[in-house]
Amino acid sequence: MWIGFHDDPSFRWSKDRADLIESSAAKGASVMRLLVHWNATAPRRPAKPADPLDPAYDFGDLDEAVRNAQKSDLEVLLTLYGTPGWANGGRGANAMPGKVKDFKYFAQAIASRYSGRFEEYPYVRFWSVWNEPNLQVFLKPQFDKRGNSVAPRNYAKLYAAAHAGIKAGNPTARVGIGETSARGSDNPKGKRPIHSPGKFAEMLARANPRLKFDAWSHHPYPFVPNLRPSQKVRWPNVTLASLPVFQKHLKRWFGRRTVEVWVTEYGHQTRPQDRLGISYKKQAQYIRQSIAIARKQHFVSMFVWFVYQDDPGQPWESGLYTRTGSPKGNSPPRFARAARPLDARNAILNLKRGAKSPPVILNARRQCAANNAGTSIDVSWRVTLGGRVVRTGEQSSPLRPDCTIRLRLQGFTLAGKRPYTARLVLADPDGKTRLTRQLTLRGV
């Protein structure tokens, strides 16, 4: 799984933001999620809205955060949210834009900026659209005056526009849909007129069953911070333990053989920071348990903890560290021990049995921080079977715009049923940047 943190205050605005990003990587993170507010990024209407360099756009702190992530060998997930006043008549950031094409152009501009085509801007692989659109606080209205559900239909339009824009700006981007909150009442007359994630997803599929997406993004928080990660709730609400049921329905609603799920927010608040929080000891236990639950669900390919460090500007106190940077008991090392063995950069590849010189793709994110696309990267590799070396090799391959390297393990044949281990060392021309990757090769 891709594992990491969502923490805009720590990773974008804190005075020691670069150090915090590097520290999160040292704890086993391989991905960083950030929320991009369209209304803050484009406070005035751009003259050329699809142009990533239009002067109306303000990507300053975001550019820096993405660069710092790349230096720390992290992938980035950007979630697009929030309508500018000029796009919806000043009805608030959580209201639909008057024309969804304005959102499409913004998505195209930012995806193009981080497409790898511009040397000064890093490549961003993961994207998602809106934040918790099943909640009134993030997307209004949820229901019309007659009590009819409207949010899923509106989100279908928002998502389709953004997906088209993202793919126009970066065809290789991976895009998540949903970003749904864990619960809702589905009651238009309730105090909080919000949709449950299950009902929202079902009605979204009815509105447009042909929506294209790479994964469903969800925030399976426990209903109360002190409840265990294994908590089960009544459908159509969805917590961490309920994801298999949710995935089963998503496959049926969207007519798919499988649906990948990204857990893009999860966490437990602590006390005394929050009166309903749990002890530091219990948070450390729940970190291990929650990642273990996600690991067992083979369709979950991303797990993002919210947040890395508590901050006065972030009211959710679920960080591994306090506001002063003190560790919350064993939470940081417990996270590291759970995350490191699951590093998605050390992939498991199912290849055709008997394949000669099998192809592999290597994530080389940090190499992009020091080298331009096209730079020749030296790769030395060793393949073992049960601890016995069966093949070694050295070759070079160009660094691709998406910060990957593609090559074939020349002279090696994938034979038998037992998995092989390939250890690869990647070095740039001056030898200053070195990365080690370990792949598991299975013949099928």
Order of alpha helices (4+ residues) and beta strands (2+ residues): beta-alpha-beta-alpha-alpha-beta-alpha-alpha-beta-alpha-beta-alpha-beta-alpha-beta-alpha-beta-alpha-beta-beta-alpha-beta-beta-beta-beta-beta
